[in-house]
Amino acid sequence: MQALDEAGVPVIEVSHGDGLGGSSLQYGMSLVEEMELIEEAAKTSRRAKIAALLLPGIGTKKELQQAKDCGIQMVRIATQCSEADVSEQHFGLAKELGLETVGFLMMAHMLSPEELAQQAKLMESYGADIVYIVDSAGTMLPQDVIDRVIALKKVLNVPIGFHAHNNLGLAIGNSLAAIQAGATNIDASTRGLGAGSGNTQTEVLVAVLSRMGIETGIDLFQIMDAAEYIVDPLMDSPMIVNRDALTIGFTGVYSTFLWHAKQAGEKFGVDPREILIELGRRKAVAGQEDWILDVASDLSSAKGR
Amino acid sequence: MQALDEAGVPVIEVSHGDGLGGSSLQYGMSLVEEMELIEEAAKTSRRAKIAALLLPGIGTKKELQQAKDCGIQMVRIATQCSEADVSEQHFGLAKELGLETVGFLMMAHMLSPEELAQQAKLMESYGADIVYIVDSAGTMLPQDVIDRVIALKKVLNVPIGFHAHNNLGLAIGNSLAAIQAGATNIDASTRGLGAGSGNTQTEVLVAVLSRMGIETGIDLFQIMDAAEYIVDPLMDSPMIVNRDALTIGFTGVYSTFLWHAKQAGEKFGVDPREILIELGRRKAVAGQEDWILDVASDLSSAKGR
């Protein structure tokens, strides 16, 4: 935290993967109480803004108020890309609390650029100070990113951000594409630490942007050192594109589908990747895990024929 | 080998990193005698062509003849990008032996696109059936790749290839840029296994191209399985962008300079990355390791002032 702040990282998100209140038996327990982490981060930071993530339906007003009391200056409010409307009161509350707000449109590949822009516009109308295109499954190609940034630019007055995952090895490539299309805010993590194959690797992005003459305000050597000597030793395993992560990136489905597809594949004698490809085609969304058995059964019958 | 062949990989290079005859105390010993490996590969392969790498000055006519006798169908002849002229007789011999030939222009970022195209044209005139742009230091940005592919396309009649390293996290992004600019041959390795931060990851590239509707002839599931179950368990450590690899990608110098810069940095109290940045500016090439002490001394004096 201190190393990131000293290197000049402008915003540091302190959050469970499912945001405020996300630590639970269902979503995975945090090792340390989140409010303690936020309080410590806010005390330590001299320059960086401290942000928290909030998923409507998981985090509540109570936790947002607590997080504000513990020192956050920004809240990132995340919804499925087609459900921006569930975030209206959360933006309202955040604004009442005097927080800077980010709208976070997850699984953004599932909508057309124009549809996504409409959802982004909703978030702007609720009070989002920035709207992020979030490639949750790491499945976008550079052109997908460019098309979406351009579509959002056409309708928004607020800045546009981009959040990549590296499942197709394109976290850096897509981040560059986003910047070239007009995005001004890019999420990143040292050593790429994050779900799937990880996120855009901060120190690499800083190096690339420096080479391009784009000033980030982040000291390259300091962020490289923080990644090498602080973050790397803390990681259980490095971020790589393995078979599971590539399957998610290739099919563009929710990573939570993977386990279910493996179970169903075993039951029906079908390659789980075939199941996920078909689920991707049918644009299954979270909550439609029951489709997995249907698809597995269909594929199994088709094979039998 | 067999798994790559069965998955449909069209060409498999069997080589020491320094090519035929590269196994030595100076360059690192191979664990198995190279000719045995080539012979075994040629026997096993049913569809893939077997290729070897040859660096004029390291590998000789004798080894090329031996490799041909052991079953190679293709030789990749590699020179520093500004020294294509040293490869003339090697192309001649390869053609006499009835081999398909690839020209391999290493450290290709060090020449302007137009200068590089002239070197590529030389290789074509010697008999290269394909010419590769080789980003040995993993330092190119997508636009650098595009500019070079376009420059080569303007002057060559033979196809153009691209060989990436992932030091800036751009192996996949740059490979896509190369293809979009007109390159038809892309080097890759499963799990990215290769020097520095590794090469373009085969199974990821196949997935991405499949998503783009570009047919590679490689079976995605088979190559994913080969990477996961055969190559990954053989690797000592995964390919990541660590501090050293990023330093090479950022500065664009020879990876062999890194060790010398660290020694010199310690001696003169200078950050080795500062030394390498300056060497990159001065466009030092292999053999100019003595510049390192000069640069370190200059930087140290400048600091003292």
HADDOCK unambig.tbl for C-alpha pairs under 7 A between the chains (distance, minus, plus):
assign (segid A and resid 168 and name CA) (segid B and resid 204 and name CA) 5.88 0.50 0.50
assign (segid A and resid 168 and name CA) (segid B and resid 208 and name CA) 6.80 0.50 0.50
assign (segid A and resid 169 and name CA) (segid B and resid 172 and name CA) 5.95 0.50 0.50
assign (segid A and resid 169 and name CA) (segid B and resid 204 and name CA) 6.92 0.50 0.50
assign (segid A and resid 170 and name CA) (segid B and resid 172 and name CA) 6.38 0.50 0.50
assign (segid A and resid 170 and name CA) (segid B and resid 173 and name CA) 5.99 0.50 0.50
assign (segid A and resid 172 and name CA) (segid B and resid 169 and name CA) 5.94 0.50 0.50
assign (segid A and resid 172 and name CA) (segid B and resid 170 and name CA) 6.38 0.50 0.50
assign (segid A and resid 173 and name CA) (segid B and resid 170 and name CA) 6.00 0.50 0.50
assign (segid A and resid 173 and name CA) (segid B and resid 173 and name CA) 4.91 0.50 0.50
assign (segid A and resid 204 and name CA) (segid B and resid 168 and name CA) 5.88 0.50 0.50
assign (segid A and resid 204 and name CA) (segid B and resid 169 and name CA) 6.92 0.50 0.50
assign (segid A and resid 204 and name CA) (segid B and resid 246 and name CA) 6.86 0.50 0.50
assign (segid A and resid 207 and name CA) (segid B and resid 250 and name CA) 6.19 0.50 0.50
assign (segid A and resid 208 and name CA) (segid B and resid 168 and name CA) 6.82 0.50 0.50
assign (segid A and resid 224 and name CA) (segid B and resid 243 and name CA) 6.04 0.50 0.50
assign (segid A and resid 228 and name CA) (segid B and resid 242 and name CA) 6.74 0.50 0.50
assign (segid A and resid 228 and name CA) (segid B and resid 243 and name CA) 6.18 0.50 0.50
assign (segid A and resid 242 and name CA) (segid B and resid 228 and name CA) 6.74 0.50 0.50
assign (segid A and resid 243 and name CA) (segid B and resid 224 and name CA) 6.05 0.50 0.50
assign (segid A and resid 243 and name CA) (segid B and resid 228 and name CA) 6.19 0.50 0.50
assign (segid A and resid 246 and name CA) (segid B and resid 204 and name CA) 6.85 0.50 0.50
assign (segid A and resid 250 and name CA) (segid B and resid 207 and name CA) 6.19 0.50 0.50
